[in-house]
Amino acid sequence: MIEFPKIKFCGLSKLKDIEVAIKLNINWAGLIYVKSSPRYVNFQTSDRIIKKYFNMINFVGVFVDPDDDYIERAIKSGIDTIQLHGKETPERCAYIGRVFQLPIIKAFSIYSEEDLKNITNYKDCCDMFLFDAKKSKKDINIGGNGKSFDWNIIKNNESWLNSIKPWFLSGGLSDKNILNAINLTKAKAVDISSGIEKYKGCKDSNLMKEFIFKLKKANNIDNKFLEK
């Protein structure tokens, strides 16, 4: 049996995706405010989504090097948390947290242990960390590329990591590898995007359910909703 993690479904862009996530008791829904992403949502769409499901799930706004006005507009939609997935400095993260008074998730692209050690510069200005795979030269987007990094980097630094901040495991997770990922890293929170998609930007409700089914089966938790 593994410890059942908290879960963030990221890159949700349709009302039906949010509805499935809520039925599955997902903790966070990630809305991508990055225009180059195939999962991008504009403010009109996020206004509609959050208004309909307000207080039913936590909404995370995902940004890459945003300016203040862009963050403020997303906050007007009703996001609960800010995720920074770009090259934001510790000073910039601290400023955003201070000005907007929302929890900050800082994403880090991991390839080596040196990449992981970089989090020490952010421990006083962010509330949670997210560890994703570093993109290759062929990847257009920073995240959501369906690639994993070497999870042994997390395993080998487990006690040190847990002493700093709560963190998400991300990067290439799916129903095929989630149990191995959690067994190896002992992640208490996971973030999945491409692993629950038919193709980039199009979520699949069956893949969402299968992902949760694997976790619940490993924990002997009732799967009645998933079996309908």
C-alpha positions in Angstrom: 0.0 0.0 0.0 1.2 3.5 -0.9 0.3 6.8 0.8 -2.5 8.4 -1.3 -1.2 11.7 -2.6 -2.9 15.0 -3.1 -3.5 15.5 -6.8 -3.4 18.4 -9.2 -4.9 17.9 -12.7 -3.1 20.6 -14.8 -4.1 22.1 -18.1 -7.8 21.8 -17.7 -9.6 24.1 -20.1 -13.2 22.9 -20.4 -16.2 22.8 -18.0 -16.5 19.0 -18.5 -12.9 18.5 -17.4 -13.5 20.4 -14.2 -16.7 18.5 -13.5 -14.8 15.1 -13.8 -12.0 16.4 -11.6 -14.5 17.4 -8.9 -16.2 14.0 -9.0 -12.8 12.4 -8.6 -12.1 14.6 -5.5 -9.0 16.1 -7.1 -7.4 18.8 -4.9 -6.3 21.3 -7.5 -7.3 22.3 -11.1 -4.5 24.0 -13.0 -5.5 26.7 -15.5 -2.7 27.6 -18.0 -2.4 31.3 -18.7 0.5 30.9 -21.1 -0.5 31.8 -24.6 2.0 29.6 -26.3 0.6 26.5 -24.6 -1.9 24.1 -26.3 -3.7 24.2 -22.9 -4.0 27.9 -22.8 -7.2 29.4 -21.4 -8.1 33.0 -21.9 -9.7 35.1 -19.2 -13.2 34.8 -20.5 -12.9 31.1 -20.3 -11.4 31.0 -16.8 -14.1 33.5 -15.7 -16.8 31.1 -16.8 -15.1 28.0 -15.4 -14.3 29.4 -11.9 -17.7 31.1 -11.6 -19.4 27.8 -12.2 -17.2 25.7 -9.8 -16.2 28.3 -7.3 -15.4 26.7 -3.8 -15.8 23.2 -5.3 -12.1 22.8 -6.2 -8.9 24.9 -5.8 -7.9 26.7 -8.9 -4.2 27.2 -9.7 -3.2 29.9 -12.2 -0.1 28.8 -14.1 2.2 31.5 -15.5 5.5 31.9 -17.2 7.3 35.2 -16.3 4.0 37.2 -16.0 3.7 40.9 -15.4 1.6 42.2 -12.5 -1.4 43.2 -14.6 -1.6 39.7 -16.1 -1.6 38.1 -12.7 -4.2 40.6 -11.4 -6.6 39.8 -14.2 -6.3 36.1 -13.4 -7.0 36.7 -9.8 -10.2 38.6 -10.8 -11.3 35.3 -12.3 -10.9 33.7 -8.9 -7.7 31.6 -8.8 -6.6 30.5 -5.3 -2.9 29.9 -6.0 -0.2 31.2 -8.3 2.2 28.8 -10.0 5.3 30.3 -11.5 6.9 28.2 -14.2 9.4 30.6 -15.8 12.7 32.2 -14.8 11.2 34.1 -11.9 13.9 35.1 -9.4 13.5 34.7 -5.6 13.0 38.4 -5.4 10.2 38.4 -8.0 8.5 35.4 -6.3 8.6 37.2 -2.9 7.2 40.4 -4.5 4.3 38.5 -6.2 3.4 36.7 -2.9 3.6 40.0 -0.9 1.5 42.0 -3.4 -1.2 39.4 -4.3 -1.4 37.6 -1.0 -1.9 34.1 -2.6 0.1 30.9 -2.1 3.0 30.6 -4.5 4.1 27.3 -6.2 7.5 27.6 -7.9 8.2 25.1 -10.6 11.7 23.8 -11.2 13.0 21.9 -14.3 15.1 19.0 -13.1 17.8 17.2 -14.9 20.5 16.8 -12.3 21.0 17.1 -8.6 22.3 20.6 -9.1 18.9 21.7 -10.5 17.3 20.4 -7.3 19.7 22.2 -5.0 18.5 25.5 -6.6 15.4 25.4 -4.5 17.3 26.6 -1.4 17.2 30.1 -3.0 13.4 30.0 -3.0 12.6 28.5 0.4 11.7 31.8 2.0 9.6 33.2 -0.8 7.4 30.3 -2.0 4.9 28.0 -0.3 5.3 24.9 -2.4 7.7 23.6 -5.0 7.0 21.6 -8.2 9.6 19.3 -9.8 9.2 18.8 -13.6 11.4 17.4 -16.3 13.7 19.8 -18.1 12.5 20.4 -21.7 14.6 19.4 -24.6 15.5 21.6 -27.6 12.6 20.1 -29.5 10.0 21.0 -26.8 8.2 24.2 -27.3 6.6 24.4 -23.9 8.3 24.4 -20.5 6.0 21.8 -19.0 3.4 19.3 -20.1 5.7 17.5 -22.5 5.0 14.0 -21.2 8.6 13.4 -20.1 9.9 12.3 -16.7 13.2 13.0 -15.1 15.4 10.7 -13.0 13.2 10.1 -9.9 16.3 8.8 -8.0 17.3 12.5 -7.7 14.3 12.9 -5.5 14.7 9.6 -3.7 18.3 10.4 -2.8 17.4 13.8 -1.3 14.1 12.7 0.3 14.7 13.8 3.9 16.3 17.1 2.9 13.5 18.0 0.6 10.8 17.2 3.1 12.5 19.5 5.6 12.2 22.5 3.4 8.8 22.8 1.8 5.9 20.7 0.5 6.4 19.7 -3.1 4.7 18.2 -6.2 6.1 15.5 -8.4 5.4 16.2 -12.0 6.6 15.3 -15.5 5.4 12.4 -17.6 3.1 10.9 -14.9 0.4 8.5 -16.0 -1.7 5.6 -14.8 1.2 3.4 -16.2 3.9 4.7 -13.9 2.3 6.6 -11.0 2.6 3.7 -8.5 6.3 3.3 -9.2 6.8 7.1 -9.0 5.2 7.3 -5.6 6.9 4.2 -4.3 10.3 5.6 -5.3 9.9 9.3 -4.4 7.3 9.1 -1.6 5.7 12.1 -3.2 2.8 13.5 -1.1 1.4 15.6 -4.0 1.5 14.9 -7.8 0.8 17.0 -10.8 -0.4 15.4 -14.1 -1.3 16.9 -17.5 -0.3 15.0 -20.6 -0.9 11.6 -18.9 -4.7 12.3 -18.9 -4.9 13.6 -22.5 -6.0 12.0 -25.8 -3.6 14.5 -27.4 -2.0 17.8 -26.3 -4.6 20.1 -24.9 -7.5 17.6 -25.0 -8.2 15.9 -21.6 -9.7 12.4 -21.6 -12.2 11.6 -18.8 -11.4 7.8 -19.0 -7.7 8.5 -18.5 -8.5 10.7 -15.6 -10.6 8.0 -14.0 -8.0 5.3 -14.7 -5.3 7.4 -13.1 -7.3 7.6 -9.9 -8.4 4.0 -10.1 -4.8 2.9 -10.0 -4.2 4.9 -6.9 -7.4 3.8 -5.1 -6.8 0.2 -6.0 -3.3 0.3 -4.4 -4.9 1.7 -1.3 -8.0 -0.6 -1.2 -10.2 2.5 -1.5 -13.8 2.2 -2.9 -13.9 2.7 -6.7 -17.7 2.7 -7.1 -17.8 6.0 -9.1 -15.0 4.9 -11.4 -16.7 1.6 -12.2 -19.9 3.3 -13.6 
